[in-house]
Amino acid sequence: MKDIGVANFPITHKNPETQKWFNQGNALLHSFWDYEAERSFRWCLKLEPENAMCYWGLARATGDERSKTCIKEAAKRKAGLTERERLYIEALEARERTDTLRDRGDDYQDNAREYKKILETLSVKYPDDMEARLLLALANMGDSRYGTEMVLREIQSKQPNHPGVHHYRIHNWNYHEPEQALKSAAKYGQVAPNIGHALHMPGHIYATVGMWNEAATAMDAATRTEVRHMHERQVYPFNYWNWGHNRAYLSYIQEELGLPELAIAGARDLINAPQDPKSNDKSPYSPHSQGIRSMARVLVKYERWKELLDTRTIPWRDSVGDKLLKAYVEARAHFGLINLDEAEKSIAALEKLKDEKSVSRHYKIMSVELKARLALAKGETLLGLGLMTEAAEKQFELQKSDNDPPHYPQVLFNALGDAYLKAGSKDLAIKAYEKSLTLTRNDHFALKGLELAGKPASIKTPEPERKYNPDALDKFGPKQWSPINAPNFEAMGQDGKPVTLKDYAGKNVILVFYLGKECPHCLKQLKDLKAKSEDFKRLNTAIVAISPNSPDAGYEGIRLLQESDKANAKRFLAYDDFEDIELHATILIDKEGKLRWSRVGGEPFEDIAFLTKTLESLR
């Protein structure tokens, strides 16, 4: 991989190529690209199956039980290594003991200290080894900001372009003294321009210091890079957490630049992105969830009340979180349209959720804020201002630890300023807007409020910034995710003649790669698909299943095909290059030949109802 930064990590090896793959994996780890790092270390292991440090790299790139297994495998093989390498493995063994104690709820601090102590030993015993220092900086990040900064400066003096230095400095100072990371924010994307996260993290710093143009440039470049990677790898937004986070953050930044149409378009991209039954509705960080929050936030901020009440705008789900946000934004819309009766109904709907176990910490703030708005709407000005002050103070404290981007739809000191301004108290309004600016620097809405209050303020940034120009960022990739053309397949039918994707022009295709008749799970999947074949026929969808077996006529409604060279499986990524084995895959191709959805892995996909629902959404 090119343009990912250089982070060389010498290990004992027999094959020189192993060292190259290990260095690549290590560089990727420093940018938290664990997926590609794992692939690099797996290739190391393919070249040298008994190399302990390859397992060490895999332990860092994987998580949970897989990581523990890799640590054990590394420990088994550490006898023939250098003392330096053995210490690295022993450090991970100490960290694994720490994680085990944490999972059990025991005191794990001693083991956490043991992990750091071994890294400290590595740092003093091997003064030319910058990697141990970087792992130590990562372990201390946020706990000892000054100490971490001193370590990073030492490394930077010897390796000024190391991606880990600039990445960890950004994280270290993001929520305290962010100006300390401005130079690394400018540098990180330059040293690793092919990594979305390296383009994304500077945006955190720029947003925190109020450099909204630079923040938008960083986040937009990151979003486009992630889309390009998804297209190259035939993966989807639900596989790629970073894209959803980038796109949601970019919408927030565009709000701050006074670009609501771009922010709304981005929220719609998130909402319309392909979903997955395994994770989409469960995670608040899925693209769909972030799209709903982003759409609600921008419409509230820009007072697009009729759009908020339009049932087609936001696809609310049957979850406590969605019910809470829906009640809140609909109350806001009814207040904006001066419909107090409906606003009170929405407030009542919100109050019904207060005893739900999973109700978010936003509930109390929303409840107080809406009561404040109701009092103000009824002319109870003192009560309303008092309640809005209480809500604003609570929201202020929340956002100090919840600004990634903020989940609460509005900075309430701006709302308080608006209320004071309406009540004729310009001085108090100015104080409220200025308080908002201490929370969100150069906040677009606070600056507008100050102007209305007769005390306009200019935008001040710690460094000059370029103007955000989306058209100049096309070189990074497409601005939004869209389905890409499916690769062609060609396999033999029952009559011995080739069948290709082109034969299904104008039809949707469910393409299944299965392992063969010896796999009972595969046969069950085929039987389940056969049982619903009439539904798929109604949806203009053909079912095509490819395996190494000779095709037979045992599954009516399914076209069984044979391939012998695994070329089709490889084109559709239904093949593990590391283990040289086929994988289960279920792939949805639309009638225009575009890839719409897929699941590839160790088990066949069995949620037939989800496939039906997805196809219905394409009609």
C-alpha positions as CSV (number, residue, x, y, z in Angstrom):
1,M,0.0,0.0,0.0
2,K,1.2,3.5,-0.9
3,D,1.1,6.7,1.0
4,I,0.4,5.3,4.4
5,G,3.4,6.7,6.2
6,V,6.7,4.9,7.2
7,A,7.0,3.1,10.5
8,N,9.7,0.5,10.3
9,F,9.9,-2.1,13.0
10,P,12.9,-4.5,12.7
11,I,12.1,-8.1,13.6
12,T,13.8,-11.5,13.3
13,H,12.9,-13.0,10.0
14,K,14.0,-15.5,7.3
15,N,12.3,-14.0,4.3
16,P,13.1,-10.3,3.5
17,E,9.5,-9.9,2.2
18,T,8.2,-10.7,5.7
19,Q,9.9,-7.6,7.1
20,K,8.2,-5.4,4.4
21,W,4.8,-6.7,5.2
22,F,5.4,-6.3,8.9
23,N,6.5,-2.7,8.4
24,Q,3.3,-2.0,6.5
25,G,1.1,-3.6,9.2
26,N,2.9,-1.5,11.8
27,A,2.4,1.7,9.9
28,L,-1.3,0.9,9.5
29,L,-1.7,0.2,13.2
30,H,-0.3,3.7,14.0
31,S,-3.3,5.1,12.0
32,F,-5.8,2.6,13.7
33,W,-6.5,0.9,10.4
34,D,-6.7,-2.5,12.0
35,Y,-8.5,-4.2,9.2
36,E,-5.7,-3.7,6.7
37,A,-3.1,-4.1,9.4
38,E,-4.5,-7.6,10.1
39,R,-4.3,-8.5,6.4
40,S,-0.6,-7.4,6.3
41,F,0.3,-9.5,9.4
42,R,-1.7,-12.5,8.0
43,W,0.5,-12.3,4.9
44,C,3.6,-12.2,7.2
45,L,2.4,-15.4,8.8
46,K,1.7,-17.0,5.4
47,L,5.4,-16.4,4.5
48,E,6.7,-17.4,7.9
49,P,4.1,-19.5,9.8
50,E,6.3,-19.9,12.9
51,N,7.4,-16.3,13.3
52,A,6.4,-15.1,16.8
53,M,6.4,-11.5,15.9
54,C,3.8,-12.0,13.1
55,Y,1.5,-13.3,15.9
56,W,2.4,-10.3,18.0
57,G,1.3,-8.0,15.1
58,L,-1.9,-9.9,14.7
59,A,-2.6,-9.6,18.5
60,R,-2.4,-5.9,18.2
61,A,-4.6,-5.7,15.0
62,T,-7.3,-8.0,16.3
63,G,-9.6,-7.9,19.3
64,D,-11.2,-9.9,22.1
65,E,-10.6,-13.6,22.0
66,R,-8.7,-13.5,18.7
67,S,-6.1,-11.2,20.2
68,K,-5.7,-13.4,23.3
69,T,-5.1,-16.4,21.0
70,C,-2.5,-14.6,19.0
71,I,-0.7,-13.5,22.2
72,K,-0.5,-17.1,23.3
73,E,0.8,-18.2,19.9
74,A,3.5,-15.5,20.0
75,A,4.5,-16.5,23.5
76,K,4.9,-20.1,22.5
77,R,7.5,-19.1,19.9
78,K,9.5,-16.4,21.7
79,A,12.4,-18.6,22.8
80,G,14.4,-18.0,19.6
81,L,13.9,-14.2,19.5
82,T,16.1,-11.3,20.6
83,E,15.6,-10.0,24.1
84,R,14.0,-6.8,22.6
85,E,11.4,-8.9,20.8
86,R,10.7,-11.0,23.8
87,L,10.0,-7.9,25.9
88,Y,7.5,-6.7,23.3
89,I,5.6,-10.0,23.6
90,E,5.8,-10.0,27.4
91,A,4.3,-6.5,27.3
92,L,1.3,-7.8,25.4
93,E,1.0,-10.7,27.8
94,A,0.8,-8.2,30.7
95,R,-1.8,-6.2,28.8
96,E,-3.8,-9.3,28.2
97,R,-3.8,-10.1,31.9
98,T,-5.0,-6.5,32.5
99,D,-7.9,-6.9,30.1
100,T,-8.9,-10.2,31.7
101,L,-9.0,-8.6,35.1
102,R,-11.0,-5.6,33.8
103,D,-13.5,-7.9,32.2
104,R,-14.0,-9.7,35.5
105,G,-14.4,-6.4,37.3
106,D,-11.2,-6.9,39.3
107,D,-8.6,-4.3,40.0
108,Y,-6.4,-4.2,37.0
109,Q,-4.2,-1.2,37.6
110,D,-1.2,-3.2,38.7
111,N,-1.2,-5.1,35.4
112,A,-1.7,-1.9,33.4
113,R,1.4,-0.5,35.2
114,E,3.3,-3.7,34.3
115,Y,2.5,-3.3,30.6
116,K,3.9,0.3,30.8
117,K,6.9,-0.8,32.8
118,I,8.0,-3.2,30.2
119,L,7.6,-0.5,27.5
120,E,9.7,1.8,29.7
121,T,12.4,-1.0,30.0
122,L,12.4,-1.3,26.2
123,S,12.7,2.5,25.8
124,V,15.8,2.8,28.1
125,K,17.5,-0.4,27.0
126,Y,17.1,0.3,23.3
127,P,17.4,4.1,22.9
128,D,17.2,3.9,19.1
129,D,13.9,2.0,19.2
130,M,11.2,4.6,18.7
131,E,8.3,2.1,18.5
132,A,8.4,1.2,22.2
133,R,8.3,5.0,23.0
134,L,5.3,5.4,20.7
135,L,3.4,2.5,22.4
136,L,4.2,4.1,25.7
137,A,2.9,7.4,24.5
138,L,-0.3,5.7,23.3
139,A,-0.7,4.0,26.6
140,N,-0.3,7.3,28.5
141,M,-2.3,9.5,26.1
142,G,-4.7,11.8,27.9
143,D,-3.5,10.7,31.4
144,S,-0.2,12.5,31.2
145,R,-0.5,15.0,28.3
146,Y,2.7,16.8,29.1
147,G,4.7,13.6,29.5
148,T,3.3,12.1,26.3
149,E,4.2,15.3,24.5
150,M,7.8,15.1,25.6
151,V,8.0,11.5,24.4
152,L,6.5,12.5,21.0
153,R,9.0,15.4,20.7
154,E,11.9,13.0,21.2
155,I,10.6,10.7,18.5
156,Q,9.9,13.5,16.2
157,S,13.4,14.8,16.5
158,K,14.6,11.5,15.0
159,Q,11.7,10.6,12.7
160,P,9.8,13.8,11.8
161,N,7.4,12.1,9.4
162,H,6.4,9.2,11.6
163,P,2.6,8.9,11.3
164,G,2.2,7.8,14.9
165,V,3.8,11.0,16.2
166,H,1.3,13.2,14.6
167,H,-1.7,10.9,15.1
168,Y,-1.1,10.5,18.8
169,R,-0.4,14.2,19.4
170,I,-3.8,15.1,17.9
171,H,-5.5,12.6,20.2
172,N,-3.4,13.8,23.2
173,W,-4.4,17.4,22.9
174,N,-7.8,17.2,21.2
175,Y,-9.8,18.1,24.4
176,H,-7.3,20.3,26.1
177,E,-5.0,22.9,24.6
178,P,-5.8,21.8,21.0
179,E,-3.5,24.5,19.6
180,Q,-0.6,22.2,20.6
181,A,-1.6,19.8,17.9
182,L,-2.1,22.3,15.0
183,K,1.3,21.6,13.4
184,S,0.6,17.8,13.5
185,A,-2.9,18.4,12.1
186,A,-1.3,20.0,9.1
187,K,1.3,17.3,8.8
188,Y,-0.6,14.0,9.5
189,G,-2.6,14.0,6.3
190,Q,0.5,14.8,4.3
191,V,2.6,11.8,5.6
192,A,-0.3,9.3,5.2
193,P,-2.6,10.7,2.5
194,N,-4.0,7.3,1.5
195,I,-5.5,6.7,5.0
196,G,-8.9,8.2,5.7
197,H,-8.3,8.4,9.4
198,A,-5.1,10.5,8.8
199,L,-7.2,13.0,6.9
200,H,-10.0,12.9,9.4
201,M,-8.2,13.4,12.7
202,P,-6.9,16.9,11.8
203,G,-10.5,17.9,11.4
204,H,-11.1,17.2,15.1
205,I,-8.4,19.8,16.0
206,Y,-9.6,22.3,13.5
207,A,-13.2,22.0,14.7
208,T,-12.2,22.3,18.3
209,V,-10.3,25.6,17.6
210,G,-13.0,27.0,15.4
211,M,-11.1,26.7,12.1
212,W,-14.3,25.5,10.3
213,N,-13.0,25.8,6.8
214,E,-10.0,23.7,7.5
215,A,-12.1,21.2,9.4
216,A,-14.5,20.8,6.5
217,T,-11.6,20.4,4.1
218,A,-10.1,17.6,6.3
219,M,-13.4,15.8,6.9
220,D,-14.5,16.0,3.3
221,A,-11.2,14.6,2.0
222,A,-11.4,11.8,4.6
223,T,-15.0,11.0,3.6
224,R,-14.1,10.8,-0.1
225,T,-11.0,8.6,0.7
226,E,-13.2,6.2,2.7
227,V,-15.7,6.0,-0.2
228,R,-12.8,5.2,-2.6
229,H,-11.6,2.5,-0.4
230,M,-15.0,1.0,0.0
231,H,-15.4,0.9,-3.8
232,E,-12.0,-0.6,-4.3
233,R,-12.7,-3.3,-1.7
234,Q,-16.3,-4.1,-2.5
235,V,-17.4,-3.3,1.0
236,Y,-20.3,-1.2,2.3
237,P,-20.9,1.6,4.8
238,F,-22.0,-0.8,7.5
239,N,-18.6,-2.5,7.2
240,Y,-16.8,0.8,7.5
241,W,-17.4,2.7,10.7
242,N,-15.0,5.5,9.8
243,W,-17.1,6.6,6.8
244,G,-20.2,7.2,8.9
245,H,-18.3,9.1,11.5
246,N,-16.6,11.2,8.9
247,R,-19.8,12.0,7.1
248,A,-21.7,12.9,10.2
249,Y,-18.9,15.1,11.4
250,L,-18.7,16.8,8.0
251,S,-22.5,17.6,8.2
252,Y,-22.0,19.2,11.6
253,I,-19.1,21.3,10.3
254,Q,-21.1,22.4,7.2
255,E,-23.8,23.6,9.6
256,E,-21.1,25.8,11.2
257,L,-20.1,27.2,7.8
258,G,-23.7,28.2,7.0
259,L,-24.1,25.4,4.4
260,P,-27.3,23.6,5.5
261,E,-28.1,22.1,2.0
262,L,-24.7,20.3,2.0
263,A,-25.3,19.2,5.6
264,I,-28.8,17.9,4.8
265,A,-27.5,16.1,1.7
266,G,-24.8,14.4,3.8
267,A,-27.4,13.3,6.4
268,R,-29.5,11.9,3.6
269,D,-26.5,9.9,2.3
270,L,-26.1,8.3,5.8
271,I,-29.8,7.5,6.1
272,N,-30.0,6.0,2.6
273,A,-26.8,4.0,2.9
274,P,-27.2,0.2,2.7
275,Q,-28.1,-1.4,6.0
276,D,-27.2,-4.6,7.6
277,P,-29.4,-6.7,9.9
278,K,-26.5,-7.7,12.1
279,S,-25.6,-4.3,13.4
280,N,-27.4,-1.4,11.8
281,D,-30.3,-0.9,14.3
282,K,-28.3,-1.9,17.3
283,S,-25.4,0.6,17.2
284,P,-25.8,4.3,17.7
285,Y,-22.7,4.6,15.5
286,S,-24.1,2.9,12.5
287,P,-24.4,5.2,9.4
288,H,-28.2,5.0,9.6
289,S,-28.2,6.1,13.3
290,Q,-25.8,8.9,12.6
291,G,-27.8,10.0,9.6
292,I,-31.0,10.3,11.7
293,R,-29.1,12.4,14.4
294,S,-27.5,14.6,11.7
295,M,-30.7,15.3,9.9
296,A,-32.5,16.1,13.1
297,R,-29.7,18.5,14.2
298,V,-29.4,20.5,11.0
299,L,-33.2,20.9,10.6
300,V,-33.5,22.1,14.2
301,K,-30.6,24.5,13.9
302,Y,-31.9,26.0,10.6
303,E,-35.6,25.9,11.8
304,R,-36.8,23.8,8.9
305,W,-40.0,22.9,10.9
306,K,-42.2,21.6,8.1
307,E,-39.4,19.3,6.9
308,L,-39.0,17.9,10.4
309,L,-42.7,17.1,10.6
310,D,-42.8,15.5,7.1
311,T,-43.0,11.8,7.8
312,R,-40.8,11.1,4.7
313,T,-37.9,13.1,6.0
314,I,-36.6,10.9,8.9
315,P,-37.2,7.1,9.0
316,W,-37.8,6.9,12.7
317,R,-37.3,3.4,14.3
318,D,-39.0,1.7,17.2
319,S,-36.2,2.4,19.7
320,V,-36.1,4.5,22.9
321,G,-33.4,6.7,21.4
322,D,-35.4,7.4,18.3
323,K,-38.7,7.9,20.2
324,L,-36.9,10.5,22.5
325,L,-35.3,12.4,19.6
326,K,-38.6,12.3,17.6
327,A,-40.7,13.7,20.4
328,Y,-38.1,16.4,21.0
329,V,-37.7,17.6,17.4
330,E,-41.5,17.5,16.8
331,A,-42.0,19.6,19.9
332,R,-39.5,22.1,18.6
333,A,-41.2,22.1,15.2
334,H,-44.6,22.7,16.7
335,F,-43.2,25.6,18.9
336,G,-41.7,27.0,15.7
337,L,-45.0,26.9,13.9
338,I,-46.8,28.3,17.0
339,N,-48.9,25.2,17.5
340,L,-48.8,24.9,21.3
341,D,-51.4,22.1,21.6
342,E,-49.3,19.8,19.4
343,A,-46.2,20.9,21.1
344,E,-47.6,19.8,24.5
345,K,-48.6,16.4,23.0
346,S,-45.0,15.9,21.9
347,I,-43.7,16.9,25.3
348,A,-46.1,14.4,26.9
349,A,-44.7,11.7,24.5
350,L,-41.2,12.6,25.7
351,E,-42.1,12.5,29.4
352,K,-43.5,8.9,28.9
353,L,-39.9,7.8,28.2
354,K,-38.4,9.0,31.5
355,D,-38.5,5.5,33.2
356,E,-37.2,3.6,30.2
357,K,-33.9,1.8,31.1
358,S,-32.1,2.9,28.0
359,V,-33.2,6.5,27.9
360,S,-30.2,8.7,27.2
361,R,-28.7,11.4,29.4
362,H,-30.2,13.9,27.0
363,Y,-33.7,13.3,28.4
364,K,-33.4,15.5,31.4
365,I,-32.0,18.4,29.4
366,M,-34.6,18.0,26.7
367,S,-37.4,17.9,29.3
368,V,-36.2,21.1,31.0
369,E,-35.6,22.9,27.7
370,L,-39.1,22.1,26.4
371,K,-40.7,23.2,29.6
372,A,-38.8,26.4,29.3
373,R,-40.0,26.9,25.7
374,L,-43.6,26.2,26.8
375,A,-43.4,28.7,29.6
376,L,-41.9,31.3,27.2
377,A,-44.6,30.6,24.6
378,K,-47.3,31.2,27.3
379,G,-45.8,34.5,28.3
380,E,-44.3,33.2,31.6
381,T,-41.0,34.9,30.8
382,L,-39.2,34.7,34.1
383,L,-40.0,31.0,34.6
384,G,-39.0,30.3,31.0
385,L,-35.7,32.1,31.2
386,G,-34.9,30.3,34.5
387,L,-35.6,26.9,33.1
388,M,-33.7,27.7,29.9
389,T,-30.7,28.8,31.9
390,E,-30.8,25.5,33.8
391,A,-31.0,23.5,30.6
392,A,-28.3,25.5,28.9
393,E,-25.9,24.9,31.8
394,K,-26.6,21.2,31.8
395,Q,-26.1,21.0,28.0
396,F,-22.9,23.0,28.3
397,E,-21.4,20.4,30.7
398,L,-22.6,17.6,28.5
399,Q,-21.1,18.9,25.4
400,K,-17.7,19.3,27.0
401,S,-17.4,15.5,27.0
402,D,-19.8,14.8,24.1
403,N,-18.5,16.8,21.1
404,D,-17.6,14.2,18.6
405,P,-19.7,15.8,17.0
406,P,-22.2,16.9,19.7
407,H,-25.3,14.6,19.9
408,Y,-27.5,17.3,21.4
409,P,-29.2,19.2,18.5
410,Q,-28.4,22.7,19.7
411,V,-26.1,24.7,21.9
412,L,-28.7,25.9,24.4
413,F,-26.8,29.1,25.4
414,N,-27.7,30.2,21.9
415,A,-31.4,29.4,22.7
416,L,-31.0,31.3,25.9
417,G,-29.5,34.3,24.0
418,D,-32.5,34.2,21.6
419,A,-34.9,34.2,24.5
420,Y,-33.2,37.1,26.2
421,L,-33.1,39.0,22.9
422,K,-36.9,38.5,22.4
423,A,-37.5,39.6,26.0
424,G,-35.5,42.9,25.2
425,S,-32.5,42.1,27.4
426,K,-29.7,42.6,25.0
427,D,-26.9,42.6,27.5
428,L,-27.9,39.2,28.9
429,A,-28.4,37.9,25.4
430,I,-24.8,39.0,24.6
431,K,-23.5,37.2,27.7
432,A,-25.3,34.0,26.7
433,Y,-24.0,34.1,23.1
434,E,-20.5,34.7,24.4
435,K,-20.8,31.8,26.8
436,S,-21.8,29.7,23.7
437,L,-18.6,30.8,22.0
438,T,-16.5,29.4,24.9
439,L,-18.0,26.0,24.2
440,T,-18.0,26.1,20.4
441,R,-15.4,28.5,19.0
442,N,-16.6,30.7,16.2
443,D,-20.0,29.2,16.4
444,H,-22.1,30.3,13.4
445,F,-25.3,30.8,15.4
446,A,-23.7,32.6,18.4
447,L,-22.0,35.0,16.0
448,K,-25.3,35.7,14.3
449,G,-26.9,36.2,17.7
450,L,-24.3,38.7,18.7
451,E,-24.9,40.6,15.5
452,L,-28.6,40.8,16.1
453,A,-27.9,42.0,19.7
454,G,-25.8,44.9,18.4
455,K,-22.3,43.5,19.3
456,P,-21.0,41.8,16.1
457,A,-17.9,39.8,16.6
458,S,-15.3,38.8,14.0
459,I,-14.1,35.2,13.5
460,K,-10.7,34.7,15.1
461,T,-8.6,31.6,14.4
462,P,-5.2,30.6,15.9
463,E,-3.7,30.3,12.3
464,P,-4.8,31.4,8.9
465,E,-7.0,29.0,7.0
466,R,-7.9,28.2,3.5
467,K,-11.5,28.6,2.2
468,Y,-13.4,25.3,2.0
469,N,-13.9,24.3,-1.6
470,P,-15.6,20.9,-2.1
471,D,-14.9,21.0,-5.9
472,A,-11.2,20.9,-5.2
473,L,-11.4,17.6,-3.4
474,D,-12.4,15.3,-6.2
475,K,-8.9,13.9,-6.3
476,F,-9.5,12.1,-3.0
477,G,-12.6,10.2,-4.3
478,P,-16.3,10.4,-4.8
479,K,-18.2,12.8,-2.5
480,Q,-20.8,10.2,-1.6
481,W,-21.2,6.4,-1.5
482,S,-23.0,4.9,-4.4
483,P,-23.3,1.4,-5.7
484,I,-20.5,0.3,-8.1
485,N,-20.6,-2.0,-11.1
486,A,-20.5,-5.6,-10.2
487,P,-17.7,-7.8,-11.6
488,N,-18.8,-10.2,-14.2
489,F,-19.2,-13.9,-13.4
490,E,-18.9,-16.8,-15.8
491,A,-19.7,-20.4,-14.8
492,M,-21.0,-23.6,-16.3
493,G,-24.7,-24.5,-16.3
494,Q,-26.3,-27.9,-16.5
495,D,-26.0,-28.0,-20.3
496,G,-22.3,-27.3,-20.1
497,K,-22.7,-23.8,-21.6
498,P,-21.3,-20.7,-19.9
499,V,-23.7,-18.4,-17.9
500,T,-22.7,-14.8,-17.2
501,L,-24.0,-11.8,-15.4
502,K,-25.0,-10.3,-18.7
503,D,-27.5,-13.0,-19.2
504,Y,-29.5,-11.4,-16.3
505,A,-29.6,-7.8,-17.7
506,G,-32.7,-6.1,-16.4
507,K,-33.1,-8.4,-13.5
508,N,-31.9,-8.2,-9.9
509,V,-29.6,-11.1,-8.9
510,I,-29.0,-12.8,-5.6
511,L,-25.6,-14.4,-6.2
512,V,-24.6,-17.1,-3.7
513,F,-21.2,-18.7,-3.4
514,Y,-21.5,-21.9,-1.5
515,L,-18.9,-24.5,-0.6
516,G,-20.7,-27.5,-2.0
517,K,-22.9,-30.4,-1.1
518,E,-20.7,-31.4,1.8
519,C,-21.6,-28.2,3.6
520,P,-25.0,-28.7,5.4
521,H,-25.2,-25.0,6.2
522,C,-25.0,-24.2,2.5
523,L,-27.7,-26.7,1.6
524,K,-30.0,-25.2,4.3
525,Q,-29.4,-21.7,2.8
526,L,-30.3,-23.0,-0.7
527,K,-33.5,-24.7,0.6
528,D,-34.5,-21.5,2.4
529,L,-34.0,-19.5,-0.8
530,K,-35.9,-22.1,-2.8
531,A,-38.9,-21.8,-0.4
532,K,-39.1,-18.1,-1.2
533,S,-38.3,-18.3,-4.9
534,E,-41.8,-17.1,-5.9
535,D,-41.4,-13.9,-3.8
536,F,-38.1,-13.3,-5.5
537,K,-39.6,-13.9,-8.9
538,R,-42.3,-11.3,-8.0
539,L,-39.5,-8.9,-7.2
540,N,-37.8,-9.5,-10.7
541,T,-35.0,-11.3,-9.0
542,A,-33.0,-14.4,-10.1
543,I,-31.1,-16.6,-7.7
544,V,-27.8,-17.8,-8.9
545,A,-25.6,-20.2,-6.8
546,I,-22.0,-21.0,-7.7
547,S,-19.9,-23.8,-6.2
548,P,-17.2,-26.4,-7.3
549,N,-20.0,-29.0,-7.6
550,S,-21.5,-30.2,-10.9
551,P,-24.9,-28.4,-11.2
552,D,-28.0,-30.4,-10.8
553,A,-31.8,-29.6,-10.8
554,G,-32.5,-30.2,-7.2
555,Y,-33.4,-26.6,-6.3
556,E,-36.3,-25.2,-8.3
557,G,-36.1,-21.5,-8.8
558,I,-32.3,-21.4,-8.3
559,R,-29.8,-21.5,-11.1
560,L,-26.9,-23.8,-9.9
561,L,-23.5,-23.2,-11.7
562,Q,-20.1,-24.7,-11.4
563,E,-16.7,-23.1,-11.4
564,S,-13.4,-25.0,-11.1
565,D,-10.7,-22.3,-10.9
566,K,-12.2,-20.2,-8.2
567,A,-11.8,-17.1,-10.4
568,N,-15.4,-15.9,-9.8
569,A,-15.1,-16.3,-6.0
570,K,-12.0,-14.3,-6.1
571,R,-13.6,-11.5,-8.1
572,F,-16.4,-11.2,-5.6
573,L,-14.0,-11.5,-2.6
574,A,-15.6,-14.8,-1.6
575,Y,-12.2,-16.3,-1.2
576,D,-9.5,-16.1,1.6
577,D,-6.2,-15.6,-0.1
578,F,-4.3,-16.2,3.1
579,E,-5.8,-19.7,3.8
580,D,-6.5,-20.5,0.2
581,I,-10.1,-21.5,0.8
582,E,-13.5,-20.4,-0.5
583,L,-15.9,-18.4,1.7
584,H,-19.6,-18.2,1.9
585,A,-21.0,-15.2,0.2
586,T,-24.4,-13.8,-0.5
587,I,-24.4,-10.8,-2.9
588,L,-27.2,-8.6,-4.1
589,I,-26.8,-7.1,-7.6
590,D,-29.5,-4.8,-8.9
591,K,-31.1,-4.8,-12.4
592,E,-28.6,-2.3,-13.6
593,G,-25.7,-4.5,-12.6
594,K,-24.7,-2.6,-9.5
595,L,-23.5,-4.1,-6.2
596,R,-26.1,-3.3,-3.6
597,W,-25.3,-5.5,-0.6
598,S,-23.2,-8.5,0.4
599,R,-22.2,-10.7,3.3
600,V,-19.0,-12.7,3.0
601,G,-17.6,-14.9,5.8
602,G,-17.4,-18.2,7.5
603,E,-21.2,-18.9,7.6
604,P,-23.9,-18.5,4.9
605,F,-26.4,-15.6,5.2
606,E,-29.7,-16.9,6.4
607,D,-31.9,-13.8,6.9
608,I,-34.0,-14.3,3.8
609,A,-36.6,-11.8,5.0
610,F,-33.9,-9.1,5.0
611,L,-33.0,-9.8,1.4
612,T,-36.7,-9.5,0.4
613,K,-37.0,-6.2,2.3
614,T,-33.9,-4.8,0.6
615,L,-35.1,-5.8,-2.8
616,E,-38.5,-4.1,-2.1
617,S,-36.7,-0.9,-1.3
618,L,-35.1,-0.9,-4.7
619,R,-38.5,-1.0,-6.6
